[in-house]
């Protein structure tokens, strides 16, 4: 009976030796050098990282395939080297099992079971193939070649390679829902309306904030060139900006209010325009120009076209009422929100994302920025519409933003009548681990820590210490309560028709 158990345990070993003997009997030739070099090229995953770098140059499915392939490879490598090589120690083939000219030197010192090279190769090829099947088919010969090279060079037994390949395929399948493909962004839609035509800037009064992100000495001259008949008020740093905006809007003969500055300046100008029923011409003079971008004005040429022809559309505005000071004697501030407002760590996330975006691109910059922000950040306790939460981020967009995850970027519709509400909470146990895992796997939008909804009114109360509130990039400290609502089609803004 003991002999039978021994035979049952050793049959994989007998198969391994049988197959390795056939490899050993193959005649020598240039293929030995080829497989040795192919095997070496896959050390530490260098071959697959290089292929992924090339694929990343092509946006769309190729780039997503590269990302999924690398994620699957990383998981397969970690599981193989950190788990199974410890649980399944095994001696590698010995020099006498293969001709000396074929035997890899130096031979790896880790456990032979399973093959890490095979796991990584199959994981990358299958992972990429699940996104783009044609690419997976093209990568399959390279992956199989790397896996076979580990037997050909004596680094592994055949069963090591089979088990490693199975782990790689499993890693690709397990991670197939990580970093899901974002749904398409709807096409831009406008509710067009009529506005006065302003040829040469006639009837246009422009307020220019010299603290705007892109202001230069030549800015006023450039505006005078394209709007020679406009009234232009250049606001100096020591001037009261809101007072100057109102004075500019009240210039006799003003048919439309123009504004050059950041999103906070645009918001103040929008409030003045709405109060006076004036159309607003937003000029891209800030660092980020969120509203100008969503309005379709990317440069002065777009602004001149829309203003000259009187092309305009309607936008909703957000009304923000913030209470500061003592509960019995609050100091109330009323603000207009054109774009976004947030409480918590979102401003830090945005700053990091915008800093990294030129080098990494939008998606990866958002991931890196979010990971860095939440690795060291601390949640705050808030009551949102009466429900108490520990919150990393409370974000509200004036209008539905896309993509529908933690990194909203684009707002195709300016008058949908909703507040885009996004909470990332720390209510659950192991909150930081859950959050960082969701960031790493691209599943923030579907995670239990994320709460996405739309509303027409929202109220947020500080539960304890006052909160810091950001509205269109402008900070307001010491806030104890803030209420949001939407005023439909309140703002007329110039926008060039397609």
Phi, psi and omega in degrees: 000320177299322180295322179296316179298323180295319180293322180294323180288330191263356183297325175298324179294321179295321178295318179302313182292325178297312181293318181295328178296320178295322176295320180297327183281351178296140179294147178289161180170192183295337179296333177297316178295319181301310182292328177295317180289322178298317179298316181293327182294337181267004177301135182054023177071018185300320181300315184285326176295320178296317178296319179297322179297321178292316180297328181294343179288344183248107183296163179098219185296323181299316180293318178295324177297319179297317180297313180295321178299317180292321177298312179298319179297316180299317179294314181299317180296317181296313181295319182294310188277329185265340184246294191288328178292336176279319183284334186235068180294137182207141179283139180283166177305150182261162182305329181287350180280343183220156175301145185299327181289345182258341188284129182293141179217129358281152180280140179302150183264348182284175180300143180288330184259126350266182181276114178292322178300316181293318180300313181295317183297310182291322179300315182294314183295314180291319179300315178293322182292331177294334177270318182223093186307320181298322178292320177299320178295323179290328181277341185303314180300321179294318180295315179294324178296318177296316180299313180294326182300333180290331174279318183299326181265004177078013179283335184215158168280156180304321181294330175299318182291319180297314180294317178298319178296321178296320177296320179297315178296321178296320178297320179296320181289320180296322185269007186294337179264358175282150183050058181297154177292128180289141177294155182296148178277131180300157177291152178298135179227141181231148166259098187285148179215179180261146176214157180299137170286143186233064182300127182069008182086013180294124183088004181257128174247124186245131172255131183243119177271114182292347176271002177299150189301330183247017181291136174226169180302327183279355186300310182300320179295320179296320178293322179293329178294317184272338177232069186296336183263002184278154169271124184240122179249111179268113184272124181276161184303329182275353181281156173282111187297312182297319179298319180291324177297314180295321179295321179294319180294336183266005177300130181304139179086004181287123176257339180206149179255127175254153180217133175241116180165188180282182185295328176295318177296319179298320179298317178295321178293323179297321178298318179293320180294318180296317180300328185255005182057041177257142171288151184249131174251110181268124179255139186286079183246005180261187179283318185250329175055049184299311184291319179300319179297312181292334178279355179086015180252095181268345182202177181296327180300317178298318181295317180297318180300310183295317183292319182296318183271353182070032179276123186212163179218173181254144178226146169284159171235152174265138176254124184242123177245113183249133179250129177234170178085199184287152184299322181281338182226068185287149171263119188257130175243130179248125185233155171261131178249117177267328187240279188219160172219154182204156173229139179106220189267003185299318178303321177295321178298315182296316181299315180295319181297316181293328178291323184272341189302318180301326183272327189251344188086161187299308186298310183291324178298321178297320180294309182298316181297318181293319180297315180295320183294314186273347177296328183243354185284168180232132179288158176240159182260126182223159169248117182252113185051041176085357180255125184277133180221150160270126193233131168279314182221132164243112186240135175230128175252140175276090186114162184280118181261158178227152356291167185272059178219211186279352186234065181295138186229325191232140178235097185285340182237129186260357185220048181271355173078016184234159167257127178274108187255126180225121176244133169246112192255163175240030181290329186280159175294154183054045188301315183292321179296316178302316183295311182295325177295318178296323178295313183295328183262000178069026184247026181301317184298328183259359182284157178293342181281348185254132180235113182246132176201173176235147183208166174258338175221145178215140176234133179235127178246137174287130179255083185119236182293145177302155184253159173263126184249136174243131178231114182051041176085353179262132186267144177225115185265162174071027183276131178258334180207141178220135180238138181241144172211172183239135172249114189288135172049038184280335187245130169262126182229146179286134181210127181292131177288148178301000000 
